[in-house]
Every structure is written in C-alpha cells, then in structure tokens.
Amino acid sequence: MRSSAPALVTASGWSVDADGAAHASLRCVGARGGSARITGLAKAPDVAGAARVTFTLDLTVTPPTREG
C-alpha cells in the first residue's frame, strides 16, 4: 500500500483472508483536508517480475466543521 500524501492518509494495516479477499486499513489526519491517491501493489507468488498496481483509490478528506 502506498499513499501519495502520507501526512494526510496512510495505510496502517493490510491483511489477506483465506479466500483471497484483501483488506486495507487507512488512517487520516482529521484536522487537515486535501486529497490522496492510495495504490495497492501485488504480485502473484508464482510469477517473476515487479509487482503491479492492483487497485487505485482516489480519496478526498474534508475535515469536520467546528462550532464556535
């Protein structure tokens, strides 16, 4: 997992279930707003070569409004 803006959004965890379903946990800084692109890289265990991007998530973070 890679983030284009790790100060805004970063991958905090990654797991793969027995059925092959992957789960990513993302953390974001709530006080800041902006956008980031999260990319997941994968490589088949029996294939030589570099890992390829398996998915891309474009994310926009909007901090909550504050009263006062």
Secondary structure by P-SEA (a helix, b strand, c coil): ccccccccccccccccccccbbbbbbbbcccccbbbbbbbbbbcccccccccccbbbbbbbbcccccc
